[in-house]
Amino acid sequence: MMSRRRPDDSRPDARAQILAAAGEVFLREGFARTSVDQIAATAHMSKQSIYELFPSKMDLFEAAVRNTLDMADRNLAAVDDVGDIEATLRRFGLRLFEGFANPVNFGLFRANIVAATRFPKLAAELHEHRLAMVRRFADYVERCIADGALAPVDPLTTGIRFGGMSVEGARYFLGLSPPSLSVRAEIVGSIVDLFLNGYRGQTDPDGGTPMAAADQMADPVLESGATLRLTPEKLESLIDATLGEFLDNGYRGASLDRIATSVRASKATLYRQFGNKEGLFRYAVQREIAAASRTKFAVATSGTMDEAVTNLARQALDWHLAPTNIQMHRLLIQESELVPDLARDYHDVRVARLGSALCELLAAYGQPVPNETAIRAFYALATFAVRFLTLHVLPDNAQRDLLSCESARLFLHGVRPGPEART
């Protein structure tokens, strides 16, 4: 029987063969779960051959993501500007959603968020790639402004915001599968209406169902049948240490030994009270979700509605930019397959809390209650979707003021020209 001949690792296309396999495995498994052994098996090459070209897993990851980036189908972001502006925006929004939901592109976006913590230079390159794709839409916006179809706005920033609203920010990175084509069409249609006309000028402001306010969630309960041997103070210290360990090192890199040592507890105590590593992780994340559900925004209604919405957007942005929140998003996006329920709850509770404050504010000015799509759009605008999950330098106070003012103006008035929108 003839033995199967191994591929010649010295061939000129060996590098391409390795990168194709690495891209497949990294985008499927993520950086932490991937081993060079897995990549070697997928590539049908020896592990030594891979190390001769790529000295470490980190080098291989960077090269694989850049290779995937080079092969990305940029035509998904092309703007087909045949017909009126509404139809053009709907087609572009659906194309964005299609590209976003594509498994390779989705994996690339996730890799970008992972790369922000381990590979800042790579994250910057991926961010620039996304901007290059948005610039095609920005060119279209610029033409519309010149023709008088849109009010004077920053084309690139406006394009980024439209994209963030269309794919609902970080929602589908956090444990929720992308929606069906028909649901995508409904979402994009509502976003186009909001984007053009603003909440105050939507053609169907009462369409859809208002989002239910998030009830205050209870703190997690220990499920272990063993008697709790930790005082409330020591339990609090333990969970603080646990959260810090997971945020700093990720789920797989976190050490129960380090956690136990930091609070002078035994590892056996952790297992007795929480069952295993995942049980401890769940408890810590559930505590953060419960805390988020108790968040209260200050709803100020002493000035104009624009000022009040700007103030609320600024509070939401500050909330979002808190270091622990940024780290929690990165962690839960990486572990969304392990704990999809927690990832969804973390995101949904935050959207609902902000939505509750927005509904209260708009009601105070005699406006109709926004539907769920409008609330999610406001959340994406106020937090700037996933933009700050991949950046290391966060905006200063002056920049936050400007971003919040932009968010409120776009949400309330849209980008069509008109005297009300420009006051």
N, C-alpha and C positions, 0 to 999 in steps of 0.2 A: 504494500500500500504506500502510495507516494505521500510523503509528509508535506504539510502546508508550509510554503516558503514565507518566512517573515519579510515584511517590507524592508527595502534597503534604506536604512536611516540616513545614509549619506546623500540621498537624492536631493536635487535642488528644491523639490517641493516638500521636503520633510518638515520644514518650518511651517508651511501652510497647513500641512496635515495635523501637526500638533496644535496649531492655533484654532483650527476648526473644531477639534475635539475639546480643547480647553474651553472655547466659547460655549459649546453645548453643555458641558458639565457645570461650569461656573454659573451660567444663567439659569440652569435648572436647580442646582443645589445651593448656590450662594458661596461666598468665599470661605466661611468658617467650616462648612460641611464637606467641602471638596478636598480630595487628596490627590497628590501627583500620581498615586497608584491608579485611581479611577480614570484619570486623564490618559495615562499610558494604556490602560485596557481599552478605552474607547478609541484611541488612535491606532491600536494594534502595533505599538512601538515599545521599545524597552524604556524603563524609567531612566536609565543612565543616558540614553540618547536625548531625552528631554532636558536633563540637567546640563548636558553639554551645550545646549542652545540657550537655556534659561536657568540661571544659577539658583533661583529660589521660586517658591510658589507665588510670592508677591510680584516678582519680575514677570512671571507667566501670566498672572492676572492682568497686569497693566497692558501687556502686549495683546492678550486675547480681547480685552474690551476695546482697545484701539482698533484692532482688526475688525471686530464686529461693527464698530462705528463707521469704518471706511466702507463697509458693505451695506450699510443701512439704506433703505429705499427712501431717498429724499423726495421722490415724486409724491409721496403721501401728503406732503405739506404744500404742494403746488396749489395755486389759487386759480380756479376756473371762474373767471369773471364774466361769464355769459349770462345775460338777464339782469334782473333788478338786484339791488344790494341785499335784500332779505334772502333771496334764493342763493346768491353767491355765498353769503355767510353760512347758511344752512349746509350747503355742500362742503364748505371748508371745515365747519365744525364737525360734521360726520366723518370727514376724512381724517381729522385729528384724532377723533375717538377710535376710528379703525386702526390707525397707526399706534395709538396708545395701547389698545387691547391686544395687538399682535404679540404673541409670546416672546419673540426675540426682542422687540422694542421694549416691551414691559420689563423683561429681564434686564435690559440695558438701563432703564430708568431706576430700577431697584439697585443695580450695581452702582449707579451714580450716587445714590444715598449712602450705600455702604462705603463707597470710595471716599466720601467726605471725611470720614473719621480716620481711615488708614492711608488714603492716597489723595491728599489735598490737591496736588498738581493735576492728577488725572480727573478729579472732580471738576476742576476749573475748565479743563479741556472739554469735558462732556457738557458742561453748562454753556460753553461757547458754541458747541455744536447745536444745541437746542436753540440758542439765539439766532444762529445762522438760518435755521429752518423758519423761525418766526419772522425773520427779516423779509421773507417772500410775502408774507401777509402784511407786514408793515409797508411794503412798497404799494400794495393795493390800497391800504388805508390812506397813504399819502396822496394817491391819485384821487381818491374820493374826496379828500379835503380840498384839493385843488379845484375839483369840479363843483364844490359847494354841497356835496351830498352828506358830508360829515363835518362836525364842528372841529375847529383847530385843537388837536390833541397830540401828544407825543406818540408817533406811530408804533415804535417798538414796544414801549411800555403798555400801550393799549392792546397790542397784539398778544403780549404775554398774559395780560389779564383776561382777554377773551378765551385764550387756550385753557387757562386755569379754571375758569368757570365751566367751560364746555365739558371737561373731563372730571369735574367736581373735586378738584384739588387732590388731596392725598387719600380720598375715601377708598379707592379700589386697591391701594397698596396695603390697606389695613383690614385684611381678612374678608373682604367682600368681592365676589366674582364680578367681572364686568357685565353690564346688563345686556339684554337681547337687543337686536337691531331696532326693533320697534320702540323699545324703551329709550334707547339712545336717541332716536329721532324725536321723541317727545321732549327729552331733556334739552337737546340742542335747539329745538324750536322755541322753547320757553326762554333759553339763554339768549338767543338772537333777539327776541322781542325785548327782553330786559336790557340787553347791551345797547340796542338802538334807541329805545324809548324811555328807559329808566323805569323804576318801580312806579313812579307817579303817572307814567304815560303808557303803561302796558295795555295792550289791546284786550287782554282777558285777565284783569287783576285778581278776579275771584276764582280763576280756574285752579283745579287741584284741591288738595286737602291740606289745611294748616298742620304744621308739625306739632305733635303733642309735646307739652313741656316735660322736661326730664324730672321725674320725681327724685327726691333726695335718696341716694342709694346708701344702704347700710354698710358699715365697715365689714370686712370679711370676718368669717367665723372659723375658728380652728375646727377641722373635721376629725381630728384625731380623738380617739376614745380615751387616750391617756389624760390623766390629771395635769392641768397646766402648772408647771413648776417655775414659771417665769413671772416676776412681778410685772404689772402693767408698764412700769418705767423701763424695765429691762427688755420687755417685748418690743416696746417702741424703739429702743436703741438697736435691737436686733434687726428690725425691719428697715430702719434707716441704713444700717450697715449692709444689709442684703441688697437694697435698692442701689446703693452706691457701687457695690461690687458688680452687679449685673450691668449697670449703665457704663461703667468703666471698661469692662472686659467682655461684654456680650454674654449670652446665655451659655454658650459652650466653653468660653474661657473663664467663666466665673468659678471660684473655688469655695466650696463649703468649709474647707479648713481655714481659709483666711477669714471668712465670715465669723466662724466660731471663735477663732483666736481674738478677733477685734473686740468682741463683747465678753470675753472670758467665759464662754459656754462650751460645752462638749459637743462634738459632732453628733454623738448619740442623741443628745437633747433635740437637735434639729430634726433628725429622722423621726424621733418619737412624736414630736409635735406636728410636723408637716409631711411626714411620709417619705418624701424624696425631694430631689432638687427642683423638679417641676412644681411640686406642692408649695415649696417656699417661694418660688418665683411667682406663682399665681397669687399667693397671699399678698406679696409686696405690690404687685400691679393692681390688684383689686382695691388695695388701700388708696392708691393714687386715683383710681376711677371714682371711688366714693368721695374723695376730697374734691375732685373736679365737679361732681354733681352738687356740691354745696356752694360753688362759686356764685357770688352775687355781684352784678355790675351796677354801677351808679348810673341811674337813668335821670339825666338832667334835662329839664324841659323849660328852662327859663329864657332861652334864646330862640333863634330860628330852628326849624327842623333840620336844615343843613348842618348847623352847628351842633345840634344834639346827636345826629347820626355820626358826624365826624368824631365827636367825643367818644361815642360808643366804639367806633372802629379803632380808635387809638387805644382804648382799654383792652380790646381783643388782641391787638397787635402786641402790646406789652405782655399780655398773658401768654401768647403764643411764643414769644421770644425768650421767655424764661429758660435758663440753661437746662433745667431738669426736663422741661417739656420737649425741647429740641432733642435731647438725648433719648427720651422715652419714645418719641416718634421713630427715630432711627432704630432703636432696639426692637420695637414692635413690628416695624416693617420687615426687619430681618427675620423675626420669629413669627410672622403672621401665619405660617403654616403649622407651627407648633401650637399656638394659642389664638386661633382666629376669632374666637368668641371675645377674648379680652381685647384684642386689637380693634375689633368693631366697636365694642362698648366704649373704649377710651376715646375713639373719634366721635361716635354718635352723642355721647354725653356732652362733649365740648360744643358740638354744633347746637345741640338742643338748649344748653344753658345760654349761649349767645342769642339763639333764636327767641327764647323766652323774653330776654331783655329787649330785643328789637321789636317784638310784638307789642310789649308794654309801651315802648317809646312811640311807635307809630299810632297806637290807639290814643295816646295823649294828644296827638295832633289831628285826631279825627280821620285817620287814614284806615283803609281796610287791612285786615290781617293778612300778611303775606303767606303764600303757600310754601310747601316744603322746598320746592325747587328754588324759590327766591331766597329762602333762608340759607340754603346751602351755598347759593351764589354769594350772598353777603359774607358768609364765613370765609369763602375762598378769596373774596376781595380783601377783606380786613386782614387776613393772615398772609396774603399773597401766595396762596396755595402751597406748593412744595419748595418755593424759591429759597427760603431761609433754612431749609433742612440740609442743604448742601454747601452753605457758605460758612466760612469761619469768622469773617468780619461782619458783624451785625450793624444795622443802621443806627446812627446817633439820634438824639432827640429831635433835631431839626428835620432829619430825613423821615423820621417816624411821623412827625406832624404832616409833612407833605404827602406821604403815602396814605395816611388816614383821610386827608382831605380829598385826594383822588378817589379813594374807595367810596366815600360817601357821595361824591358828585356823580360818579358813574352809576352807582346803585340807584340813586334817586332820579337822575335826569337822563342817563344814557349819553350817546354820542351824536345824536342827530342835532343839526343846528336849530336854534330857536331861542327867543329872548329869555324864556324862563330858565333854560339850562345854562345860560351864560351870566345870570345875575349872581 
